[in-house]
C-alpha cells in the first residue's frame, strides 16, 4: 500500500489540478486559435556562439535567420548553470523558491509542490512533449512525464557520455538505447511529435544537450565522416581542437533548427507557431566572446547573458530588438498569456510576460532588477552573486577558500562597459549600497522556508519498480571513504578501508515490503572485505567478488532488505576490509518483490 505521506501528496496534487481546471477559461469556437509553441534550448552555448553577434568563424545561418524574422533580446539572462535555469523556465520562479539548488548531489530535483508550464498548457488543451535534457529530477514522480509532459524522450542528468548511439536515455520512464547522433535523434522525436499532433495545439520543448561536454561529434562508424569534416572546417578557420569540436556541435544544432523550420513551413504551421530559441547559461567556448567577461558558472555577463530569439510571423515584428533586461523566468507567464491561461495566484511569481515587448518589437524597460547566485553545495548570499538594474551591475565572485571582503565587490556600468572591465565601486557608494541591500532582500525572500538538501529517494513508486540509488545522493563519513565524480552514472564511493566508515542515503519508501538488493561495483583481486547494508531493522552482509580491475564493474545480488513505509535511512558500512579498499561502489539497486 502507498504510504500516508504519498497518498496525502497525491490528494493535494489532485485538488490543485481541479482548482486549476475550473480556473481556466472555457474554450469555444469563437476564440482565436491558440499558437503552437516550439521552445528550443541548447546547453552551454554562449551569447557569442552565433554569427549574428559578430562571430565570423561559426556558421549559424538558421539561428541568425530567426533573429531577422523575429525579435532579438539583447540582454536576456539565465542562471549561471543549467538546472537552476530549467527550474526557473518551468515555473516562472527563481530556482531557490522551488527547492532546487544544485546540478547534482540530489539538489537538482524540482519541488513537487511546483506547477510546471507543461501542466498549465496541458490543462488548457495543449499536447506537450519534452525531448532532450530534463535535469529536474531523476526519480518518479520528478520525471517529466509526471510533471505535465505527454511524451518524453531524453535523459535526466546534467550530461550524458555517448553522443553517438546514446545509452543513457529514457522514454516515458523506461530506459532505452538508440542509434543516431543525439542532437539529430532528439530533433527526430520532436518532428514526429509535431507531425502526430494534428489540429491540437502543442507545446514542444526541445532541450538539446549539445554543446555540453564531452565535446564529441561523429565518433560512431556511420557518423565519423560528418564529424571529421566539421572539425576540420573549424580548425582551418583558426580554432583549437577543443573549440572546433564545440563549434561543430553548434553547427549541427543549426542544421537541425533548419529541419524544424522547414517542417513548420511545409505543413503551413509557421504562421501559428511561436518559435523560441535560447540557451541555458553562459558559454564554454573561448575562441570568440564578443567582448564579454566570464564563462558558464560565473556571475559575469559571459556566464549569465544568453541569446533569446522569438518568432511569430505576422504577430511579432521581424527584425525587432529588445534592449531591456529580461530573464528565463519570463517565459512561463509569456506562454500562459499566449495560451490564454490565467496567472497563478497561490504563490509568488518572479517572471513577467514578454508579450508587450514582443508585440512592439522593442523596449528598454522590463525588470527593474535581475539577480544571480550560485554555490555548488549550499546557497549563500556572499560568495558568488550579482544584481543588475538597467544600467548598473554589482557582482562578487569568490572561491570557497577565499575570505569574505567588501573590497572584492565590483560595480560595473553596463551601458558604458558591457565587458565589465572597469570596477567603479569606489566612485558610486550609494549605488553599491542600494544594489547590495536589494540583493539581500531578494535572497531572504526566495530562500524563506527552504531547507536545501537532497530530496528523499522515492522507493516503491508504482511506475518505477526498480530504483538505482546513486553515490552522489549520499553523505559519507570516515578517514578514507570518499565520493568520486566521474559523470553521474559512473560516480563511485571509494576508499572503504576502516570498519565503521559508511555512507548514508535518505529514502522515502512508498510501498513497504521486501526488496531484492543488487550492488554494482568494481573490486581489485588484491582487495575485498564485507559491506553491511542496513535500513530500519533489516540488514544484510555483502562480500563482493573480484572483478578484473577495480574499474571493471559488475552487478551482483546481495540479498534482501525489508523496508517499512515512510522515511528510512539506508546505511552502507564497512565491517571488514583488506588491501587498499573494500570496493568501488557505483550504485545500489532495489527491486520490490511482489
TIRO-25080 format. One line per 10 residues: their letters; for each residue y negated, x negated, z of C-alpha. Coordinates in nm, 2 decimals. Example, Ala and Ser with C-alpha at 12.3 -4.5 7.8 and 13.67 -1.06 7.14 Angstrom:
<sites>
AS) 0.45 -1.23 0.78; 0.11 -1.37 0.71
</sites>
This chain:
<sites>
XXXXXXXXXX) 0.00 0.00 0.00; -0.36 -0.10 -0.06; -0.54 -0.23 0.25; -0.81 -0.01 0.41; -1.06 -0.26 0.30; -0.95 -0.23 -0.06; -0.94 0.15 -0.06; -1.29 0.17 0.10; -1.43 -0.07 -0.16; -1.27 0.13 -0.44
XXXXXXXXXX) -1.41 0.46 -0.30; -1.75 0.31 -0.27; -1.74 0.19 -0.63; -1.63 0.54 -0.74; -1.92 0.71 -0.56; -2.16 0.46 -0.72; -2.03 0.53 -1.06; -2.05 0.91 -1.01; -2.41 0.88 -0.89; -2.50 0.66 -1.19
XXXXXXXXXX) -2.33 0.90 -1.43; -2.53 1.20 -1.32; -2.85 0.99 -1.32; -2.80 0.92 -1.69; -3.00 1.13 -1.94; -2.80 1.38 -2.14; -2.71 1.28 -2.49; -2.78 1.53 -2.77; -2.81 1.53 -3.15; -3.19 1.53 -3.14
XXXXXXXXXX) -3.21 1.20 -2.96; -3.27 0.89 -3.19; -2.97 0.67 -3.23; -2.95 0.40 -2.97; -2.93 0.05 -3.11; -2.62 -0.17 -3.10; -2.68 -0.49 -2.90; -2.54 -0.83 -3.00; -2.61 -1.09 -2.74; -2.51 -1.45 -2.84
XXXXXXXXXX) -2.54 -1.71 -2.56; -2.44 -2.07 -2.61; -2.35 -2.32 -2.34; -2.57 -2.63 -2.27; -2.77 -2.61 -2.60; -3.12 -2.73 -2.53; -3.46 -2.57 -2.62; -3.48 -2.86 -2.86; -3.14 -2.83 -3.03; -3.27 -2.61 -3.31
XXXXXXXXXX) -3.45 -2.71 -3.63; -3.74 -2.47 -3.56; -3.85 -2.68 -3.26; -3.93 -2.98 -3.49; -3.58 -3.13 -3.47; -3.54 -3.28 -3.82; -3.19 -3.41 -3.75; -3.00 -3.10 -3.67; -2.90 -2.82 -3.92; -2.95 -2.47 -3.77
XXXXXXXXXX) -3.07 -2.26 -4.07; -2.94 -1.93 -3.93; -3.09 -1.97 -3.59; -3.42 -2.07 -3.75; -3.39 -1.76 -3.97; -3.36 -1.54 -3.66; -3.70 -1.68 -3.54; -3.86 -1.59 -3.88; -3.71 -1.24 -3.88; -3.76 -1.17 -3.51
XXXXXXXXXX) -3.96 -1.26 -3.20; -3.95 -1.62 -3.06; -4.01 -1.65 -2.68; -4.15 -2.00 -2.64; -4.15 -2.00 -2.26; -3.82 -1.84 -2.18; -3.64 -1.96 -1.87; -3.28 -1.97 -1.74; -3.13 -2.12 -1.43; -3.06 -2.49 -1.42
XXXXXXXXXX) -2.69 -2.44 -1.46; -2.46 -2.18 -1.62; -2.30 -1.94 -1.36; -2.64 -1.86 -1.20; -2.78 -1.77 -1.54; -2.49 -1.55 -1.62; -2.52 -1.37 -1.28; -2.89 -1.30 -1.35; -2.82 -1.19 -1.70; -2.55 -0.95 -1.60
XXXXXXXXXX) -2.75 -0.79 -1.31; -3.12 -0.84 -1.37; -3.14 -1.01 -1.03; -3.17 -1.38 -0.93; -2.82 -1.51 -0.86; -2.88 -1.57 -0.49; -2.92 -1.20 -0.44; -2.57 -1.15 -0.58; -2.39 -1.39 -0.35; -2.32 -1.63 -0.64
XXXXXXXXXX) -2.45 -1.98 -0.56; -2.23 -2.24 -0.74; -2.04 -2.32 -1.06; -1.71 -2.39 -0.89; -1.56 -2.41 -0.54; -1.53 -2.03 -0.54; -1.90 -1.99 -0.53; -1.91 -1.87 -0.89; -1.79 -1.51 -0.82; -2.04 -1.23 -0.88
XXXXXXXXXX) -2.05 -1.00 -0.57; -1.85 -0.68 -0.61; -2.15 -0.47 -0.50; -2.34 -0.57 -0.81; -2.38 -0.35 -1.11; -2.35 -0.52 -1.45; -2.53 -0.44 -1.77; -2.19 -0.37 -1.92; -2.13 -0.10 -1.67; -2.47 0.06 -1.73
XXXXXXXXXX) -2.42 0.06 -2.11; -2.06 0.18 -2.08; -2.18 0.48 -1.88; -2.43 0.55 -2.15; -2.16 0.58 -2.41; -2.15 0.22 -2.54; -1.84 0.04 -2.63; -1.85 -0.30 -2.46; -1.69 -0.64 -2.54; -1.72 -0.99 -2.40
XXXXXXXXXX) -1.59 -1.29 -2.59; -1.60 -1.64 -2.46; -1.71 -1.79 -2.13; -1.73 -1.55 -1.83; -1.77 -1.78 -1.53; -1.85 -1.50 -1.28; -1.51 -1.47 -1.12; -1.15 -1.58 -1.18; -0.96 -1.32 -0.99; -0.92 -0.95 -1.02
XXXXXXXXXX) -1.13 -0.75 -0.95; -1.40 -1.00 -1.05; -1.28 -1.03 -1.41; -1.49 -0.89 -1.70; -1.25 -0.60 -1.78; -1.30 -0.49 -1.42; -1.68 -0.52 -1.45; -1.76 -0.29 -1.74; -1.62 -0.45 -2.05; -1.37 -0.25 -2.25
XXXXXXXXXX) -1.25 -0.57 -2.42; -1.24 -0.93 -2.31; -1.11 -1.25 -2.47; -1.22 -1.57 -2.32; -1.20 -1.79 -2.01; -1.31 -1.76 -1.65; -1.41 -2.12 -1.57; -1.72 -2.32 -1.65; -1.55 -2.51 -1.93; -1.21 -2.55 -2.10
XXXXXXXXXX) -1.03 -2.87 -2.21; -0.90 -2.77 -2.55; -1.14 -2.65 -2.83; -0.86 -2.65 -3.09; -0.55 -2.45 -3.00; -0.71 -2.33 -2.67; -0.46 -2.27 -2.39; -0.69 -2.16 -2.11; -0.79 -1.82 -2.24; -0.70 -1.47 -2.14
XXXXXXXXXX) -0.71 -1.13 -2.30; -0.80 -0.85 -2.06; -0.65 -1.04 -1.77; -0.33 -1.16 -1.95; -0.31 -1.54 -2.03; -0.27 -1.61 -2.40; -0.26 -1.91 -2.63; -0.43 -1.93 -2.96; -0.48 -2.14 -3.27; -0.82 -2.20 -3.44
XXXXXXXXXX) -1.13 -2.38 -3.32; -1.25 -2.19 -3.02; -1.60 -2.11 -3.15; -1.45 -1.96 -3.47; -1.19 -1.78 -3.26; -1.44 -1.60 -3.03; -1.65 -1.51 -3.32; -1.34 -1.37 -3.50; -1.28 -1.15 -3.19; -1.64 -1.03 -3.18
XXXXXXXXXX) -1.63 -0.94 -3.55; -1.31 -0.74 -3.51; -1.47 -0.56 -3.21; -1.77 -0.47 -3.41; -1.57 -0.35 -3.70; -1.35 -0.14 -3.48; -1.64 0.04 -3.30; -1.70 0.29 -3.57; -2.01 0.51 -3.51; -2.00 0.45 -3.13
XXXXXXXXXX) -2.29 0.23 -3.02; -2.17 -0.11 -2.90; -2.27 -0.40 -2.68; -2.11 -0.73 -2.79; -2.16 -1.03 -2.56; -2.05 -1.34 -2.74; -2.07 -1.62 -2.48; -1.97 -1.93 -2.67; -1.86 -2.22 -2.46; -2.00 -2.48 -2.71
XXXXXXXXXX) -2.16 -2.73 -2.69; -2.04 -2.78 -2.34; -1.83 -3.09 -2.27; -1.58 -3.20 -2.37; -1.78 -3.27 -2.68; -1.50 -3.23 -2.93; -1.47 -3.08 -3.28; -1.19 -3.10 -3.52; -0.91 -3.25 -3.31; -0.63 -3.05 -3.45
XXXXXXXXXX) -0.43 -3.13 -3.76; -0.58 -2.84 -3.96; -0.94 -2.88 -3.82; -0.99 -3.26 -3.81; -1.13 -3.28 -4.17; -1.42 -3.05 -4.09; -1.49 -3.22 -3.76; -1.49 -3.57 -3.92; -1.73 -3.45 -4.19; -1.98 -3.31 -3.94
XXXXXXXXXX) -1.97 -3.60 -3.70; -2.02 -3.84 -3.99; -2.31 -3.64 -4.12; -2.50 -3.67 -3.79; -2.41 -4.03 -3.74; -2.56 -4.11 -4.08; -2.88 -3.94 -3.96; -2.90 -4.18 -3.67; -2.72 -4.00 -3.39; -2.49 -4.20 -3.15
XXXXXXXXXX) -2.13 -4.07 -3.14; -2.19 -3.85 -2.83; -2.50 -3.68 -2.99; -2.32 -3.65 -3.32; -2.04 -3.45 -3.15; -2.29 -3.22 -2.98; -2.48 -3.16 -3.30; -2.16 -3.10 -3.49; -2.06 -2.83 -3.23; -2.40 -2.67 -3.27
XXXXXXXXXX) -2.37 -2.68 -3.65; -2.05 -2.48 -3.62; -2.23 -2.23 -3.38; -2.49 -2.18 -3.65; -2.23 -2.13 -3.92; -2.07 -1.86 -3.70; -2.40 -1.69 -3.64; -2.43 -1.67 -4.01; -2.09 -1.49 -4.03; -2.22 -1.23 -3.78
XXXXXXXXXX) -2.55 -1.17 -3.95; -2.37 -1.13 -4.29; -2.13 -0.88 -4.13; -2.42 -0.67 -4.00; -2.59 -0.67 -4.34; -2.26 -0.60 -4.53; -2.18 -0.30 -4.30; -2.55 -0.19 -4.30; -2.57 -0.23 -3.93; -2.86 -0.48 -3.92
XXXXXXXXXX) -3.13 -0.21 -3.92; -2.99 -0.06 -3.60; -2.87 -0.37 -3.42; -3.07 -0.58 -3.17; -2.97 -0.94 -3.21; -3.04 -1.18 -2.92; -2.98 -1.55 -2.93; -3.02 -1.76 -2.62; -2.87 -2.05 -2.42; -2.76 -2.06 -2.06
XXXXXXXXXX) -2.95 -2.36 -1.93; -3.12 -2.68 -2.04; -2.96 -2.90 -2.29; -2.73 -3.20 -2.25; -2.83 -3.38 -2.58; -3.08 -3.66 -2.57; -3.14 -3.76 -2.93; -3.44 -3.54 -2.97; -3.60 -3.35 -2.68; -3.93 -3.21 -2.82
XXXXXXXXXX) -4.12 -3.39 -2.55; -3.96 -3.20 -2.26; -3.86 -3.37 -1.94; -3.51 -3.35 -1.79; -3.18 -3.20 -1.89; -2.93 -2.95 -1.76; -2.91 -2.92 -1.38; -3.27 -3.03 -1.33; -3.57 -2.81 -1.24; -3.79 -2.98 -1.50
XXXXXXXXXX) -3.86 -2.79 -1.83; -3.58 -2.96 -2.01; -3.34 -2.82 -1.75; -3.46 -2.46 -1.74; -3.65 -2.38 -2.06; -3.42 -2.23 -2.33; -3.45 -2.08 -2.67; -3.46 -1.70 -2.69; -3.49 -1.52 -3.02; -3.47 -1.14 -3.06
XXXXXXXXXX) -3.45 -0.95 -3.38; -3.46 -0.58 -3.46; -3.57 -0.52 -3.82; -3.85 -0.27 -3.86; -3.89 -0.24 -3.48; -3.99 -0.59 -3.37; -4.24 -0.78 -3.59; -4.09 -1.06 -3.79; -4.22 -1.40 -3.70; -4.36 -1.28 -3.37
XXXXXXXXXX) -4.42 -1.53 -3.09; -4.45 -1.46 -2.72; -4.60 -1.73 -2.51; -4.57 -1.55 -2.17; -4.32 -1.70 -1.92; -4.01 -1.47 -1.94; -3.66 -1.51 -1.79; -3.29 -1.44 -1.83; -3.32 -1.17 -1.56; -3.54 -0.97 -1.81
XXXXXXXXXX) -3.25 -0.88 -2.05; -3.09 -0.63 -1.81; -3.39 -0.40 -1.79; -3.46 -0.46 -2.16; -3.11 -0.35 -2.27; -3.13 -0.05 -2.03; -3.46 0.07 -2.18; -3.32 0.02 -2.54; -3.02 0.24 -2.45; -3.22 0.50 -2.26
XXXXXXXXXX) -3.06 0.41 -1.93; -3.27 0.47 -1.62; -3.35 0.17 -1.40; -3.15 0.10 -1.08; -3.35 0.22 -0.78; -3.09 0.14 -0.50; -3.16 -0.24 -0.49; -3.43 -0.49 -0.56; -3.46 -0.58 -0.92; -3.62 -0.90 -1.04
XXXXXXXXXX) -3.63 -0.86 -1.42; -3.89 -0.68 -1.62; -3.83 -0.52 -1.96; -3.94 -0.73 -2.26; -3.99 -0.42 -2.48; -4.37 -0.41 -2.47; -4.38 -0.78 -2.58; -4.11 -0.73 -2.84; -4.29 -0.43 -2.99; -4.62 -0.62 -3.01
XXXXXXXXXX) -4.45 -0.94 -3.12; -4.68 -1.13 -2.90; -4.81 -1.16 -2.54; -4.93 -1.42 -2.29; -4.86 -1.23 -1.97; -4.53 -1.11 -1.82; -4.41 -1.27 -1.49; -4.67 -1.40 -1.25; -4.41 -1.64 -1.11; -4.07 -1.78 -1.22
XXXXXXXXXX) -3.85 -1.95 -0.97; -3.58 -2.22 -0.99; -3.34 -2.37 -0.73; -3.01 -2.53 -0.75; -2.78 -2.71 -0.50; -2.42 -2.78 -0.56; -2.30 -2.68 -0.21; -2.55 -2.47 -0.02; -2.87 -2.30 -0.13; -3.17 -2.46 0.03
XXXXXXXXXX) -3.55 -2.44 -0.04; -3.62 -2.82 -0.01; -3.43 -3.04 -0.24; -3.42 -2.91 -0.60; -3.67 -2.63 -0.65; -3.96 -2.53 -0.87; -4.20 -2.24 -0.92; -4.44 -2.18 -1.21; -4.72 -1.94 -1.29; -4.87 -1.91 -1.64
XXXXXXXXXX) -5.04 -2.25 -1.60; -4.91 -2.45 -1.31; -4.57 -2.57 -1.20; -4.48 -2.71 -0.86; -4.15 -2.90 -0.85; -3.93 -3.11 -0.63; -3.61 -3.28 -0.72; -3.43 -3.48 -0.45; -3.08 -3.61 -0.42; -2.88 -3.52 -0.11
XXXXXXXXXX) -2.92 -3.87 0.03; -3.30 -3.88 -0.02; -3.53 -3.79 0.28; -3.74 -3.48 0.25; -4.11 -3.55 0.19; -4.40 -3.35 0.06; -4.50 -3.67 -0.12; -4.22 -3.61 -0.36; -4.36 -3.27 -0.47; -4.51 -3.27 -0.82
XXXXXXXXXX) -4.77 -3.04 -0.97; -4.79 -3.01 -1.35; -5.04 -2.83 -1.57; -4.80 -2.69 -1.83; -5.08 -2.58 -2.06; -5.21 -2.94 -2.09; -4.89 -3.12 -2.01; -4.57 -2.93 -2.11; -4.38 -3.26 -2.09; -4.45 -3.29 -1.72
XXXXXXXXXX) -4.57 -3.65 -1.74; -4.87 -3.64 -1.50; -4.85 -3.53 -1.14; -5.18 -3.38 -1.04; -5.07 -3.26 -0.69; -5.35 -3.45 -0.51; -5.62 -3.30 -0.72; -5.52 -2.94 -0.66; -5.41 -2.90 -0.29; -5.49 -2.52 -0.28
XXXXXXXXXX) -5.27 -2.46 -0.59; -4.99 -2.66 -0.42; -5.01 -2.45 -0.10; -5.02 -2.13 -0.29; -4.72 -2.21 -0.50; -4.51 -2.35 -0.21; -4.59 -2.05 0.01; -4.48 -1.81 -0.27; -4.16 -2.01 -0.33; -4.07 -1.99 0.03
XXXXXXXXXX) -4.14 -1.62 0.04; -3.92 -1.56 -0.26; -3.64 -1.78 -0.12; -3.63 -1.60 0.21; -3.62 -1.27 0.02; -3.34 -1.35 -0.22; -3.12 -1.51 0.04; -3.17 -1.24 0.31; -2.83 -1.12 0.45; -2.62 -1.36 0.23
XXXXXXXXXX) -2.36 -1.59 0.36; -2.28 -1.84 0.08; -1.92 -1.92 0.09; -1.62 -1.87 -0.14; -1.51 -1.51 -0.16; -1.16 -1.45 -0.01; -0.90 -1.47 -0.29; -0.76 -1.13 -0.36; -0.37 -1.13 -0.34; -0.16 -0.84 -0.44
XXXXXXXXXX) -0.40 -0.67 -0.67; -0.20 -0.41 -0.88; -0.33 -0.55 -1.20; -0.27 -0.92 -1.11; 0.08 -0.95 -0.97; 0.07 -1.34 -0.99; -0.21 -1.53 -0.82; -0.28 -1.90 -0.88; -0.46 -2.05 -0.58; -0.66 -2.35 -0.69
XXXXXXXXXX) -0.77 -2.66 -0.49; -1.14 -2.60 -0.54; -1.14 -2.29 -0.32; -1.00 -2.48 -0.02; -1.16 -2.66 0.27; -0.98 -2.97 0.38; -0.96 -3.20 0.68; -0.81 -3.54 0.75; -0.89 -3.91 0.71; -0.71 -3.94 0.38
XXXXXXXXXX) -0.68 -3.59 0.22; -0.94 -3.52 -0.05; -1.02 -3.29 -0.33; -1.04 -3.44 -0.68; -1.23 -3.26 -0.96; -1.06 -3.30 -1.29; -1.18 -2.99 -1.48; -1.09 -2.67 -1.30; -0.72 -2.63 -1.40; -0.64 -2.99 -1.33
XXXXXXXXXX) -0.81 -3.03 -1.00; -0.59 -3.16 -0.72; -0.58 -3.21 -0.34; -0.45 -3.57 -0.30; -0.40 -3.84 -0.03; -0.20 -3.63 0.21; -0.07 -3.90 0.44; -0.11 -3.83 0.81; 0.07 -3.55 0.99; -0.19 -3.27 1.07
XXXXXXXXXX) -0.40 -3.33 0.76; -0.45 -2.99 0.60; -0.62 -2.76 0.35; -0.72 -2.40 0.41; -0.77 -2.11 0.18; -0.91 -1.77 0.28; -0.71 -1.48 0.13; -0.77 -1.10 0.11; -0.42 -0.95 0.10; -0.45 -0.61 -0.07
XXXXXXXXXX) -0.07 -0.54 -0.05; 0.13 -0.65 0.25; 0.47 -0.78 0.18; 0.69 -1.08 0.09; 0.56 -1.32 -0.17; 0.75 -1.59 -0.36; 0.58 -1.92 -0.34; 0.58 -2.18 -0.62; 0.39 -2.52 -0.60; 0.25 -2.70 -0.90
XXXXXXXXXX) 0.23 -3.07 -0.81; 0.29 -3.43 -0.90; 0.47 -3.69 -0.68; 0.55 -4.05 -0.74; 0.91 -4.16 -0.67; 0.76 -4.41 -0.41; 0.60 -4.12 -0.21; 0.71 -3.79 -0.06; 0.75 -3.61 0.27; 0.72 -3.25 0.39
XXXXXXXXXX) 0.44 -2.99 0.35; 0.42 -2.68 0.57; 0.26 -2.36 0.44; 0.16 -2.11 0.70; 0.00 -1.76 0.66; -0.02 -1.53 0.96; 0.31 -1.55 1.14; 0.50 -1.67 0.84; 0.57 -2.03 0.74; 0.79 -2.25 0.52
XXXXXXXXXX) 0.85 -2.62 0.48; 0.85 -2.77 0.13; 0.99 -3.11 0.02; 0.85 -3.20 -0.32; 1.09 -3.36 -0.57; 0.97 -3.67 -0.75; 0.81 -3.65 -1.10; 0.79 -3.94 -1.35; 0.44 -4.03 -1.21; 0.20 -3.86 -0.97
XXXXXXXXXX) 0.00 -3.74 -1.27; 0.30 -3.56 -1.42; 0.31 -3.21 -1.27; 0.60 -2.96 -1.23; 0.64 -2.62 -1.08; 0.90 -2.59 -0.80; 0.99 -2.28 -0.60; 0.90 -2.34 -0.24; 1.03 -2.03 -0.06; 0.88 -1.71 0.06
XXXXXXXXXX) 0.59 -1.60 0.28; 0.54 -1.26 0.44; 0.17 -1.17 0.43; 0.01 -0.89 0.63; -0.27 -0.68 0.48; -0.63 -0.79 0.52; -0.79 -1.12 0.57; -0.54 -1.40 0.61; -0.58 -1.78 0.62; -0.33 -1.99 0.41
XXXXXXXXXX) -0.28 -2.34 0.56; -0.11 -2.63 0.39; -0.04 -2.91 0.63; 0.13 -3.25 0.63; 0.45 -3.25 0.85; 0.57 -3.59 0.74; 0.46 -3.83 0.46; 0.58 -4.17 0.33; 0.43 -4.41 0.08; 0.07 -4.37 -0.05
XXXXXXXXXX) 0.06 -3.99 -0.04; 0.28 -3.68 0.01; 0.19 -3.53 -0.33; -0.09 -3.43 -0.56; -0.12 -3.05 -0.52; -0.26 -2.87 -0.83; -0.21 -2.51 -0.73; -0.01 -2.27 -0.51; 0.13 -1.97 -0.70; 0.20 -1.64 -0.51
XXXX) 0.40 -1.35 -0.66; 0.47 -1.03 -0.47; 0.84 -0.93 -0.45; 0.88 -0.56 -0.55
</sites>
